[in-house]
Amino acid sequence: MEKVVGLKRSLGLWSIVMLGVGYMTPMVGFDTFGIVSEKTDGHVPAAYLIALVGMLFTAASYGKMVKVFPTAGSAYTYTQKTISTRLGFLVGWSALLDYLFLPMVNALLTRIYMSALFPSVPNWVWVVGFILFITLINIISVNVTANFNTFLVTFQVIVMIVFVFLVIKGLLVGEGTGKVFSIQPFFQSDIQISPLVAGATILCFSFLGFDAVTTFAEETPNAKKTIPRAIFLTALIGGILFIVTTYFTQSFFPDASVFKDQESAAPEIALYVGGKLFQSFFLVGTLMGTIASGLASHTSVSRLLYVMGRDNVIPKKIFGYVHPRLRTPVYNIIFVGIIALSAMFMDLETAASLINFGALIAFTFVNLSVISYYVIKKKRYKTVKDFFNFLIMPTLGAGTVAVLWFNLNIHSLILGLSWAAVGIGYLLYITNMFRSAPPQMHFEEVQEM
């Protein structure tokens, strides 16, 4: 019998956390600062605090499910095993929309940044160069990917530390509020709850990606222990970075009306705080963020495709293949790279519309999977602790996601539903019009790999 080659279990806790933080992009808080500051009347860090609390409920649900099903399938596997195999397929299919196109979005952002700096260079050069780079790193080894990603995240953190230092220097000489420590960015006597919630709704999308660490469950030696901790730490560290940077940004810019373009205030923020030299350094950090996110998302989606291929819901010979020496899903990595080439002709608004629907589907069904598995199947609701952990917390997580659904861009909804419709058509095909269940791998087989 031919030995089945699985993924290499070589990633430690902090390598996985750094992949998750890189996926989220630590500097993304600067991109939305202008519009959220206007919406919250100058309370961006308070809105981030609300968003963090809401996202931690869903992070806890991921942690509970990965303890039971420590595989790379994430929401796809959890839904498949706890609710329905057919629904699990559709959740995985919908999540692919988020995972599959995020590398393309990062390639597109790289194209935009680099074309602005070097307008004489053709756009396709940046896209092809970016995709070749992250594809080759991903093919070589997951450890090389993790180490390089850690470097990229560390560089962004250094940029943020320099930013905070420059802001403090400015505050001490009377810039902004003139106070290094102030409760004003979090609370004022006339603060309104509804604008804060509206701002938090926008900022929740900054956390998209913390769930991606579950796709590395088959590449860490003790997934049941490591992955739940990694999920929580990724969301928490990301949230702290967002809150700290926006606190100092808000202190320096208590009034967002100073920005010429509130929708893309990041370059102006860097220029006002540290001048042109720091602005250049800041923009390099932003570019590092897109590379880190592209690298981590490329790695993550190739693992989800691998699990779906291994289950034979998509062609197993291609998507279920792992290179015997490199121990990476080479064909999947190349496939994602080819999809990402669409960044050569895609615009940013359309590209961004592709990624939110799938993430919200995954978040919703992970919370529902906790209730289905622990409460309905295992009857874990008879003590106060179990009732809170397995019913109240995932319900609050699902409630947070429900608020995001109501604020989802109409383009995201239309594209997402269209993608889901294609998935339903494919599901009808592989199940012979629902006469049979979708193929799936028994969990015992996964544990033996």
Buried (B, 14 or more C-beta within 10 A) or exposed (E): EEEEBBBBBBBBBEBBBBBBBBBBBBBBBBBBBBBBBBBBBBBBBBBBBBBBEBBBBBBBBBBBBBEBBBBBBBBBBBBBBBBBBBBBBBBBBBBBBBBBBBBBBBBBBBBBBBBEEEEEEEBEBBBBBBBEBBBEBBBBBBBBBBEBBBEBBBBBBEBBEBBBEBBBEBBEEEBBBEEEEBEBBBEEEEBEEEBBBBBBBBBBBBBBBBBBBBBBBBBBEEBEBBBBBBBBBBBBBBBEBBBBBBBBBBBBBBEBEBBEEBEBBBBBBBBBBBEEEBBBBBBBBBBBBBBBBBBBBBBBBBBBBBBBBBBBBBEBEBBBBBEEEBBBBBBBBBBBBEBBBBBBEBEEEEBBBBBBBBBBBBBBBBBBBBBBBBBEEEEBBEEEEBBEBBBEBBBBBBEBBEBBBEEBBEBBBEBBEEBBEEBEEBBEEBBEEEEEEBBBBEBEEBEEB
